Amino acid sequence: MTALIRKYWNEQPLLLIMTLAIVFRLLAVVFARGWGMIDDHFLAVESAQSWVDGYDYNSWLPGSPGNSGPTGHNFFYPGLHFLLFSFFKFIHLNDPQLKMFFVRLINASWSLVTIYFGYKITERLSDKRSARIVGLLLALLWFMPWISVRDLVEMSCIPLLVIAIWFIVSRDQPGQTSAYFLSGLFLGLAFDIRPQTILFSFGLILVILLEQKWKETITLVLGALVPIVLVQGTVDYFIWGKPFVELISYVKGNIQSAQDYITLPWYNYFLVIFGILVPPVSFMLFFGFLRTWKKYLLIFIPVAVFFIFHSYFPNKQERFILPILPFIIITGVIGWNEFIDRSRFWMNHRGLLRGFWIFFWILNIAFLIPVTVVYSKRARVEAMIYLSKYKEIKYLLVADADNNPELFPRFYLGQWPGIYDTFIGNENSMTMIERISREPVKKHPRFILFTGSKLKPETIIQARKSFPFLVYETTIEPGLIDKVMHRLNPINVSRYAFIYRNKALIPEKTP
């Protein structure tokens, strides 16, 4: 087996890399249920399924209760989910877990494009040695299979950016501008999914202008405008009667709320890159990336523009930097290999360099295997699946013990009840529960979901003063990884879902 792997590694490395990528992504497709962040479920899956069911979960559409105009959300990505879920409805595929299995399968397949063209770009710019390392990193970096199956716009736009660069790298010849038009098409589609990719496109245009390729610049811009106008303009016109209104609202909203979310120091993304690429290899790759600033401007400048802007902008989340990560890996590997080939120190310390890579792969694999199969947000998903056997659930009450009410995915419930949420453990929360109990009976919660690391008996005693017919239904445990993280550091709350049924409204437990 070792000899066979070595043979493929030397003779057909891309085939071996793609096979490994497929294996680990299939593991993620099967086991990595749930979701990662709020955006990759509630802004894509939840909203799209609600439209299919004749409901508007996020109140994005005109005429929906609570909507007062464009909300600054891109309809293209959730719209693709809407079309997919509409197809599922047409073929009577109703099981939410099965639907998400196919969604993860599609995402995993799409992510393979990044690996394939990342390898080809590296091989074209450098050599097979660098291409093999790049391909392996894109395929098996510890979090890549898991995050590749998520519904994140930051991940879904990456293959489009990689293809755009490939067209120019592989087909750029004097007098031939078709490559730039095709590149522009994919850059425009990437913008349709994640508007911030315009920073990457701007950097690319800047490089072409510096090379005084005026015709190519115009061709690329025209190519990019085609999908932008057709998607952003047409969809907004169809919904609002005006083109680009959601895009304008999105830009205004980001500027106005720049300080309202996670604000971190300017050097935060340096720490992110150094961390997720695993030291000391991460320092080697970033050093290699910096060395390419002159030789590989076509990639370096777009990445630098994207990176600098996001470092300057106050609102920072780790996933925001994902679109340029493959390009940092590509140029980082190329730049580092070119450096060590000319470095007398590294020529004389090959064993040290080999030790760094051995340490990297041991640590990477140690994380890769468990992270790939993480069932994220298990308690919330399984709680909704459990309750889905009850029909006509009009209202639910979520009472959280950790002062951070959970978002429960009604996608898995198959219904769209109203949800009250409150904190527990203080007088104000109990006052709110009492206030809900004074609402008309038809607005009373059918179930109360107490969430948190534990449930105190006095909480139930207090809640039963407002809803005396509460009976214990079941407890949904968090996933194994959530428990492990809580044990390693108690600040990571391991939330259970303790489900109580309002017997006054649902007298019998459904088996």
C-alpha positions in Angstrom: 0.0 0.0 0.0 2.8 2.4 0.9 4.5 1.7 -2.4 1.3 2.3 -4.3 0.7 5.6 -2.6 4.3 6.7 -3.3 3.8 5.7 -6.9 0.7 7.8 -7.3 2.3 10.7 -5.3 5.2 10.8 -7.8 3.3 9.9 -11.0 -0.3 11.1 -10.6 -0.3 13.4 -7.5 -3.4 15.3 -8.5 -5.5 12.0 -8.7 -4.2 11.0 -5.2 -4.9 14.4 -3.8 -8.5 14.6 -5.2 -9.2 11.1 -4.0 -8.1 12.0 -0.4 -10.2 15.2 -0.7 -13.3 13.3 -1.8 -12.9 10.7 1.0 -12.7 13.3 3.8 -15.4 15.5 2.3 -17.7 12.4 2.1 -17.1 11.8 5.8 -18.2 15.4 6.4 -21.2 15.0 4.2 -22.4 12.0 6.2 -21.4 13.0 9.7 -21.0 16.8 9.9 -24.6 17.6 10.4 -26.0 20.8 11.9 -24.4 24.1 11.0 -21.3 26.1 11.9 -22.3 29.8 12.3 -25.6 31.6 12.3 -25.2 32.8 8.7 -24.7 29.4 7.1 -28.1 28.2 8.3 -30.4 31.1 9.2 -29.5 33.3 6.2 -29.5 30.6 3.6 -31.3 27.4 4.6 -33.9 28.7 7.0 -34.9 31.6 4.8 -35.1 29.5 1.6 -37.2 26.7 3.2 -39.6 29.3 4.7 -40.2 30.7 1.2 -41.0 27.3 -0.1 -43.5 26.8 2.7 -45.2 30.1 2.0 -43.6 31.9 5.0 -40.9 34.6 5.2 -38.7 33.7 8.2 -36.5 36.8 8.0 -39.1 39.2 6.8 -37.0 40.1 3.7 -39.8 40.2 1.2 -42.1 43.1 0.5 -45.5 42.7 2.1 -44.2 40.3 4.9 -45.1 41.3 8.4 -42.2 43.4 9.8 -40.7 44.3 6.5 -40.4 48.0 5.8 -38.2 47.8 2.7 -34.9 46.3 1.4 -33.0 44.8 4.3 -29.6 44.6 2.5 -29.5 40.9 2.0 -28.4 39.2 -1.1 -31.1 37.1 -2.7 -28.9 35.1 -5.0 -27.4 32.6 -2.6 -30.6 31.8 -0.6 -32.4 31.9 -3.9 -30.3 29.0 -5.1 -31.3 27.1 -2.0 -34.9 28.1 -2.7 -34.8 26.5 -6.1 -33.2 23.4 -4.7 -35.7 23.1 -1.9 -38.5 23.7 -4.4 -37.2 20.7 -6.4 -37.1 18.6 -3.2 -40.7 19.5 -2.5 -41.7 18.6 -6.1 -40.2 15.1 -5.7 -41.7 14.8 -2.2 -38.4 14.8 -0.4 -39.5 16.1 3.0 -37.0 14.7 5.5 -34.9 17.8 6.6 -31.8 15.7 7.5 -31.9 14.0 4.1 -32.3 17.4 2.4 -29.3 18.7 4.2 -27.3 15.6 3.3 -27.7 16.5 -0.4 -26.9 20.2 0.4 -23.7 19.1 2.1 -22.9 16.8 -0.9 -23.3 19.7 -3.3 -21.2 22.0 -1.2 -18.5 19.3 -0.9 -18.5 18.7 -4.7 -18.2 22.4 -5.4 -15.2 22.8 -3.0 -13.3 20.2 -5.1 -13.0 22.9 -7.8 -10.8 25.0 -5.5 -8.4 22.0 -5.0 -8.2 21.1 -8.6 -7.6 24.6 -10.0 -5.4 25.6 -7.0 -3.1 22.7 -7.9 -3.2 23.6 -11.6 -2.4 27.3 -10.9 0.5 26.4 -8.7 1.9 23.9 -11.3 1.6 26.6 -14.0 3.3 29.3 -11.9 5.9 27.1 -10.3 6.4 23.3 -10.4 4.8 20.0 -9.5 6.6 19.9 -6.1 4.8 23.1 -5.0 1.6 22.0 -6.6 1.5 18.8 -4.6 1.9 20.6 -1.3 -0.7 23.2 -2.2 -3.2 20.5 -3.3 -2.6 18.5 -0.1 -3.1 21.6 2.1 -6.3 22.6 0.3 -7.6 19.0 0.5 -6.6 18.1 4.1 -6.0 21.3 6.1 -7.6 20.4 9.4 -10.9 22.3 9.1 -11.3 22.3 5.3 -13.5 19.2 4.8 -15.8 20.3 7.6 -16.2 23.9 6.5 -16.4 22.9 2.8 -19.9 21.4 3.4 -21.3 24.5 5.2 -23.6 26.9 3.5 -21.2 29.9 3.8 -21.0 32.5 1.2 -17.3 33.0 2.1 -16.6 29.4 1.0 -19.0 29.2 -1.9 -17.4 32.2 -3.7 -13.8 30.7 -3.5 -14.0 28.3 -6.5 -15.2 31.2 -8.7 -12.2 33.3 -7.7 -9.8 30.5 -8.3 -11.3 29.8 -11.7 -11.1 33.5 -12.6 -7.3 33.5 -11.8 -6.9 30.2 -13.7 -8.3 31.7 -16.9 -5.7 34.5 -16.9 -2.8 32.3 -15.7 -3.4 29.6 -18.3 -4.6 31.5 -21.3 -3.0 35.0 -21.1 -1.4 35.5 -24.6 -0.7 38.7 -26.5 -3.8 39.7 -28.5 -6.1 37.3 -26.8 -8.7 38.9 -24.5 -11.3 36.1 -24.2 -9.5 34.8 -21.1 -10.1 38.2 -19.4 -13.8 38.2 -20.3 -14.3 34.7 -18.9 -12.3 35.7 -15.8 -14.6 38.7 -15.4 -17.7 36.5 -15.6 -16.5 34.4 -12.7 -15.5 37.4 -10.7 -19.0 38.8 -11.2 -20.6 35.6 -10.0 -18.3 35.6 -7.0 -19.6 39.2 -6.3 -23.2 38.0 -6.6 -22.5 35.5 -3.8 -20.2 37.6 -1.6 -20.0 41.4 -2.5 -16.8 41.9 -0.6 -15.0 39.9 -3.3 -15.1 43.2 -5.3 -11.9 44.0 -3.3 -10.2 41.0 -4.8 -11.4 42.0 -8.3 -10.3 45.6 -7.8 -6.8 44.4 -6.9 -6.7 42.2 -10.0 -7.9 45.1 -12.2 -5.1 47.3 -10.6 -2.5 44.8 -11.6 -3.7 44.6 -15.2 -3.7 48.4 -15.4 -0.1 48.5 -14.1 0.8 46.2 -16.9 -0.9 48.7 -19.3 -3.3 46.1 -20.7 -6.1 48.6 -21.4 -8.1 46.3 -23.7 -7.9 43.4 -21.3 -9.0 45.6 -18.4 -12.1 46.8 -20.2 -12.9 43.2 -21.3 -12.6 41.9 -17.7 -14.8 44.7 -16.3 -17.4 44.1 -19.0 -17.3 40.3 -18.3 -17.9 41.0 -14.6 -20.8 43.4 -15.2 -22.8 40.7 -17.1 -23.6 38.5 -14.1 -23.8 41.4 -11.7 -26.4 43.2 -13.8 -28.3 40.0 -14.6 -28.4 38.8 -11.1 -28.3 41.8 -8.7 -30.1 44.1 -11.0 -32.7 41.8 -12.4 -33.6 40.1 -9.1 -34.0 43.3 -7.2 -36.0 44.8 -10.0 -38.3 41.8 -10.0 -38.8 42.0 -6.2 -38.7 45.8 -5.5 -39.3 47.4 -8.9 -35.8 49.0 -8.8 -32.4 47.5 -9.6 -29.6 47.1 -7.0 -31.6 48.3 -4.0 -30.6 45.4 -1.9 -26.9 46.0 -2.8 -27.2 49.6 -1.9 -28.9 48.8 1.4 -26.2 46.2 2.1 -23.4 48.7 1.7 -25.1 51.3 3.8 -25.9 48.8 6.5 -22.3 47.6 6.7 -21.0 51.1 7.0 -23.6 52.2 9.6 -23.2 49.0 11.7 -19.4 48.7 11.4 -19.0 49.0 15.2 -22.1 47.0 16.2 -20.8 43.5 15.8 -17.4 41.9 16.6 -14.8 44.6 16.6 -11.2 43.4 16.9 -7.8 45.0 16.5 -6.2 45.5 13.1 -3.8 42.6 13.5 -6.6 40.1 14.2 -6.4 38.4 10.8 -2.7 38.0 11.1 -3.4 35.9 14.2 -6.1 34.0 12.3 -3.8 33.1 9.5 -0.9 32.1 11.7 -3.3 30.0 13.8 -5.3 28.1 11.3 -2.3 27.3 9.1 -0.6 25.8 12.2 2.8 27.3 13.4 5.6 27.1 12.4 4.4 26.2 8.9 2.0 29.1 9.0 4.9 31.6 9.5 6.8 29.9 6.6 3.9 30.2 4.3 3.1 33.8 5.2 6.8 34.7 4.7 6.6 32.9 1.3 3.5 34.9 0.4 5.2 38.2 1.2 8.2 37.3 -1.0 5.9 36.9 -4.0 4.8 40.5 -4.0 6.9 41.4 -7.1 7.0 38.2 -9.1 3.3 37.1 -8.7 1.5 40.5 -8.5 -1.5 38.9 -10.2 -2.3 37.1 -7.0 -0.4 39.1 -4.4 -2.1 42.5 -5.0 -5.8 41.2 -5.0 -5.0 39.3 -1.8 -3.3 42.3 -0.2 -6.2 44.6 -1.0 -8.7 42.2 0.4 -6.6 41.6 3.5 -5.8 45.2 4.2 -9.4 46.4 3.9 -10.7 43.6 6.2 -7.9 44.4 8.7 -8.9 48.1 8.7 -12.7 47.5 8.9 -13.8 47.2 12.5 -16.2 44.3 12.1 -14.1 41.2 12.1 -15.1 37.5 12.0 -12.7 34.7 11.2 -14.8 33.5 8.2 -14.5 36.9 6.5 -10.9 36.1 5.5 -11.6 32.7 4.0 -12.0 33.8 0.4 -8.3 34.6 0.1 -6.9 31.7 2.2 -6.3 29.4 -0.8 -4.3 32.2 -2.6 -2.2 32.7 0.5 -1.5 29.0 0.5 -0.7 29.0 -3.2 1.7 31.9 -3.2 3.0 31.0 0.3 4.1 27.5 -0.8 5.6 28.9 -4.1 7.4 31.7 -2.3 8.7 29.5 0.5 10.1 26.9 -1.9 11.8 29.5 -4.0 13.4 30.9 -0.8 14.7 27.6 0.6 16.1 26.6 -2.8 18.4 29.7 -2.5 19.0 29.7 1.2 22.3 28.3 2.4 20.9 27.9 5.9 18.0 25.7 4.8 20.2 23.8 2.5 22.3 22.8 5.5 19.3 22.2 7.8 17.0 20.0 5.7 16.3 17.9 8.8 14.9 20.8 10.7 12.6 21.7 7.9 11.5 18.1 7.6 10.8 18.2 11.3 8.6 21.3 11.0 6.5 19.6 8.3 6.3 16.3 10.3 5.1 18.3 13.4 2.5 20.1 11.2 1.0 17.0 9.7 0.9 15.1 13.0 -1.0 18.1 14.6 -3.1 18.6 11.5 -4.2 15.0 11.3 -4.9 15.0 15.0 -7.5 17.8 14.5 -8.6 16.8 11.0 -10.2 13.5 11.8 -12.4 14.6 14.8 -13.3 18.0 13.3 -14.3 16.5 10.0 -17.2 14.5 11.6 -18.3 17.2 14.1 -22.1 17.3 14.5 -22.4 21.0 15.3 -25.4 22.5 17.2 -26.7 19.0 17.8 -29.0 19.8 20.7 -30.8 22.5 18.8 -31.2 20.4 15.6 -32.3 17.2 17.5 -34.7 19.1 19.7 -36.6 20.4 16.6 -36.5 16.9 15.0 -37.9 15.5 18.2 -40.8 18.0 18.3 -41.5 17.6 14.5 -43.7 14.5 15.4 -46.1 16.9 17.0 -48.4 18.7 14.6 -49.9 22.2 14.8 -47.3 23.7 17.1 -48.3 27.3 17.2 -45.9 28.7 19.8 -42.7 27.7 21.6 -40.9 29.3 24.5 -37.1 29.2 24.7 -35.8 30.0 28.2 -32.0 30.1 28.4 -30.0 29.8 31.6 -26.9 31.4 30.1 -28.3 34.8 29.1 -28.0 34.0 25.5 -31.2 32.6 24.0 -30.6 30.0 21.3 -31.8 30.2 17.8 -33.8 27.0 17.1 -33.9 25.9 13.5 -37.6 25.5 12.5 -36.3 24.1 9.2 -35.9 20.8 11.1 -39.3 21.2 12.8 -41.1 21.4 9.5 -43.4 24.1 10.9 -43.1 27.8 11.5 -44.5 28.5 15.0 -43.9 31.8 16.8 -41.1 31.6 19.3 -40.9 33.5 22.6 -37.4 33.7 24.1 -36.2 34.9 27.5 -33.5 34.4 30.1 -34.1 32.4 33.3 -32.8 32.7 36.7 -33.8 36.3 37.4 -37.1 38.1 38.3 -37.5 39.8 34.9 -37.4 36.5 33.0 -40.1 35.0 35.3 -42.1 38.2 34.8 -42.0 37.7 31.1 -43.1 34.1 31.4 -46.0 35.2 33.6 -46.9 37.9 31.0 -47.0 35.3 28.3 -49.3 33.2 30.4 -51.8 36.1 30.4 -52.0 36.0 26.6 -55.0 34.3 25.0 -54.7 30.5 25.4 -54.1 30.1 21.6 -50.9 32.1 22.0 -49.6 29.9 24.9 -46.5 27.9 24.1 -47.1 24.2 23.4 -43.6 23.4 24.7 -41.0 25.2 26.8 -37.4 24.5 25.9 -35.0 25.3 28.8 -31.5 25.5 27.5 -28.2 25.7 29.2 -25.5 23.6 30.8 -27.9 22.6 33.6 -31.5 23.0 34.7 -32.2 24.0 38.3 -35.3 22.6 40.0 -36.4 26.0 41.2 -36.6 27.1 37.6 -39.3 24.6 36.9 -41.1 25.4 40.1 -41.2 29.1 39.1 -42.3 28.3 35.5 -45.1 26.1 36.8 -46.6 29.1 38.6 -47.4 30.5 35.2 -48.0 27.2 33.4 -49.1 24.7 36.0 -49.5 21.8 33.6 -45.9 21.6 32.5 -44.6 18.1 32.3 -41.2 16.8 31.5 -40.8 15.5 27.9 -37.2 14.7 27.2 -33.6 16.0 27.3 -31.5 16.5 24.2 -27.8 16.4 24.8 -25.2 18.5 23.0 -22.7 16.8 20.7 -19.5 15.1 22.0 -17.3 18.0 20.7 -19.4 20.5 22.6 -18.9 18.5 25.8 -15.2 18.1 25.2 -14.7 21.9 24.6 -16.7 22.6 27.8 -14.5 20.2 29.8 -11.4 21.8 28.4 -12.6 25.3 29.2 -15.8 26.0 31.1 -16.2 29.2 29.2 -17.4 27.1 26.3 -21.0 26.5 27.4 -22.2 23.0 26.6 -25.9 23.6 26.1 -28.6 20.9 26.7 -32.2 21.3 25.6 -34.6 20.3 28.4 -38.0 20.0 26.8 -41.2 20.4 28.8 -44.7 19.9 27.3 -47.7 22.2 28.2 -50.1 19.4 29.0 -53.0 21.9 29.0 -52.6 22.2 25.2 -51.1 18.8 24.3 -52.4 16.3 26.8 -50.6 13.2 25.5 -47.0 12.5 24.6 -46.6 11.3 21.1 -44.4 8.2 20.9 
